[in-house]
Amino acid sequence: MKVTKAVVRLVKRHTVKVIVCSALFTLLFTSFLMMGTDASGTSPEAASNEEQVITVRPGDTLWEIAKQFNDSSHDIRYVVYMIKDRNELHNAEIKSGQKLIIPNI
């Protein structure tokens, strides 16, 4: 009888640990998945009449696009920042086929 009670107590204790660890793992795993997608609840506002919308071509970089739309009166880093900010980009990574709004700088 003593062996049975000890086994039951041991099983209960391990069951709680497994449940807590599983819940923690699930929470962390889904958090990392969401971080990897750059998911946000908002999207950029539609382009105004003063702004241009371009489609990223293969091989384009944000730096090269900023150079095309800079009239040499601004530092290129500022233009890159403005494009990233206007399109709510978290980094300078862009993909072919992606639409970018070029703000009126």
C-alpha positions as CSV (number, residue, x, y, z in Angstrom):
1,M,0.0,0.0,0.0
2,K,2.9,2.4,0.8
3,V,4.4,1.8,-2.6
4,T,1.1,2.7,-4.4
5,K,0.7,6.0,-2.5
6,A,4.3,7.0,-3.3
7,V,3.8,6.2,-6.9
8,V,0.6,8.2,-7.1
9,R,2.2,11.2,-5.5
10,L,5.2,11.0,-7.8
11,V,2.9,10.8,-10.9
12,K,0.8,13.8,-9.7
13,R,4.0,15.8,-9.1
14,H,5.4,15.0,-12.6
15,T,2.1,15.6,-14.3
16,V,2.0,19.2,-12.9
17,K,5.6,19.8,-14.1
18,V,4.8,18.5,-17.6
19,I,1.7,20.7,-17.9
20,V,3.5,23.8,-16.7
21,C,6.5,23.1,-19.0
22,S,4.3,22.5,-22.0
23,A,2.4,25.7,-21.4
24,L,5.6,27.7,-21.1
25,F,7.1,26.1,-24.2
26,T,3.9,26.8,-26.2
27,L,3.9,30.5,-25.1
28,L,7.6,31.0,-25.9
29,F,7.3,29.1,-29.3
30,T,4.3,31.2,-30.5
31,S,6.0,34.4,-29.3
32,F,9.1,33.6,-31.4
33,L,6.9,32.7,-34.4
34,M,5.2,36.1,-34.2
35,M,8.5,38.0,-33.9
36,G,9.8,36.3,-37.0
37,T,6.9,37.5,-39.1
38,D,7.2,41.2,-38.2
39,A,3.5,41.0,-37.6
40,S,1.8,44.2,-36.6
41,G,-1.7,45.2,-36.3
42,T,-1.4,48.1,-38.7
43,S,-0.5,48.6,-42.3
44,P,0.8,51.8,-44.0
45,E,-1.8,54.4,-45.0
46,A,-2.6,54.6,-48.7
47,A,-0.3,56.7,-50.8
48,S,-1.2,60.4,-51.2
49,N,-1.1,62.3,-54.5
50,E,2.4,63.6,-53.7
51,E,3.8,60.1,-53.1
52,Q,4.8,57.4,-55.6
53,V,4.2,53.7,-55.3
54,I,6.9,51.5,-56.8
55,T,7.3,47.7,-57.1
56,V,10.6,46.3,-56.0
57,R,12.5,44.5,-58.8
58,P,14.9,41.6,-58.3
59,G,18.3,42.9,-57.0
60,D,16.9,46.2,-55.8
61,T,18.0,47.5,-52.4
62,L,16.5,50.1,-50.2
63,W,19.7,52.2,-50.6
64,E,19.6,52.1,-54.4
65,I,15.9,53.1,-54.4
66,A,16.6,55.9,-52.0
67,K,19.4,57.2,-54.3
68,Q,16.9,57.2,-57.3
69,F,14.5,59.4,-55.4
70,N,17.0,61.7,-53.7
71,D,17.5,65.1,-55.3
72,S,20.9,65.4,-53.6
73,S,19.6,67.9,-51.1
74,H,19.3,65.2,-48.4
75,D,21.6,62.7,-46.8
76,I,20.9,59.3,-48.4
77,R,20.6,57.8,-44.9
78,Y,17.7,60.2,-44.2
79,V,16.0,59.1,-47.4
80,V,16.4,55.5,-46.5
81,Y,15.0,56.2,-43.0
82,M,12.0,58.1,-44.5
83,I,11.1,55.2,-46.9
84,K,11.4,52.7,-44.0
85,D,9.3,54.8,-41.8
86,R,6.6,55.5,-44.4
87,N,6.3,51.8,-45.2
88,E,6.5,50.7,-41.5
89,L,9.6,48.5,-42.3
90,H,11.5,47.2,-39.3
91,N,14.7,46.7,-41.2
92,A,16.1,47.4,-44.7
93,E,15.1,44.0,-46.1
94,I,12.9,44.2,-49.1
95,K,11.6,41.5,-51.5
96,S,11.1,41.4,-55.2
97,G,7.4,42.2,-56.0
98,Q,6.9,44.2,-52.8
99,K,5.1,47.6,-53.1
100,L,6.9,50.5,-51.5
101,I,5.4,54.0,-51.0
102,I,8.0,56.7,-51.7
103,P,7.3,59.7,-49.6
104,N,7.6,63.2,-50.9
105,I,11.0,64.2,-49.5
